[in-house]
Amino acid sequence: MAGKEEFNKNELNKNGSNKNVPYFVTVILIILALAACVFGIYRKEMTTVFTKAANICMECIGIG
C-alpha cells in the first residue's frame, strides 16, 4: 500500500503507551473498577460525592 508507514507492533504510541495490552488485564481492571463502585455505594459514599459535586457546581456559577 503506497503512502502508508509500516507499523511495528513493539513500537510505542506518540503518548508513550503500548496499545497491545493483554485482554485479561483489561478485564481485571474493569472488575476492580466495578468492585470499587460497589464498595463506595455500600459505604453510602454516593450521597457524599453528589453533595460535594453539587456544591462545587453551585460555587462555579456563583449561586452557592
N, C-alpha and C positions, 0 to 999 in steps of 0.2 A: 504494500500500500504506500503510495507515494505521499510524501509530505508528513507522515506520522513518525514520531520518535519511537524508538524501541523502548519498551518498558521492562525494567529489571525488577523482578519480584522482591529482591533483597534490598532495593533502594528505599530510602525514607522519603516521605512526602515533604513538601515545602515547609510545613509546620513542624517537622521533625518526628512525626508519628509513623508507625508502620501499620498499614491497612490490614495486614494479614494476621489478624487476631484470631486465635482458635475459637471455634463455635462454643465450646464448653465454658470458656472464660466469659463470654457474653451472657450465657445462660446463668452462670453463677452470680454475676454482678446484678442481673435483673432480679434474681431470687433474693439476694441480700437487700436490694433497694425496697422490694415489696415487704420483706420482713421488718425493715426499719420503719416503713409507713405503718404497718400493723402495730408495731410496738408503740409508736407515737400515739396512735389512736387509742390503744389500750390504756396508756397513761393519761389520757384526756388532754394531750398537748395540742390537739387540733383547735380547740377554742382559744387557747393562748396565742397560737400563731395567727389565727384570723383576727383576733382583737388587736394584736400588735400591727398587723398589716393595715387594718382599717385606720388605726391611729396615725401611722406614718403617712398614709394616703391623704388623710384629712389635713395633716400638717403641711404636706406639699402644696395643696391647693389653697391653703390659707384659712380653712374653716376651724380646725382644731387647735 
